[in-house]
Amino acid sequence: MLVLYSKIIGVTVSELKTQSVISSVADIVISPKELTVSGIILKNDSIFKKNLSVINVSDLCEVTAQAILVCDIDAVIDANESVRIKEQIEKGCVGIGQKVVTKSGKNVGKVFDILIQSDTFSIMKFYVKNVFSEKIFSRDSVISYSGKKIVIKDDFETVKVSAVAETCPV
């Protein structure tokens, strides 16, 4: 199933075994080399807790636009317990807001949404807007991804957002 980043944020995270609510999604962690979601950052409901709680995507049972199910409560870990996720968070490889430029340096805009394949956690498309337009870029047009910047091919194919509004997933 395809799901938008904007639909995942704030969704309830529950444990499958006890069917109890654990938290809600605060953000996602992105693996820059694979362009996949590597983890889910949970909302911190306590003013006393300083570290981020995360779930590695390999510990998720199901992801929909309505809920995220984790197989076991033990899958919720401190972000410092996963070296890979900790490094990705420190590099800013989370969520949206990345600047998008072409290989030749032309500014395209900023990412405002991401389309994710929920069973593989692959990022399929980036939704980008600037002052004048909104466009969709396929993952195939991405040359490099760092936490703050995405470089795409100069001869990228785009789709205007308004042209696909009716076919957008929930």
Protein Blocks (a to p, Z undefined) as FASTA:
>chain_A
ZZdfklmgopacddfklopafbdcfbdcddfklopafbdcdddfbfkbmbdcdddfklpf
bdcfkbccdfbfklpccfklpmklmmmmmnopacehiacddfkopafbdcfbdcddfklo
pafbdcdddfkbccdddfklpmbdcfkbccddfkbccddfklmmmmpcZZ
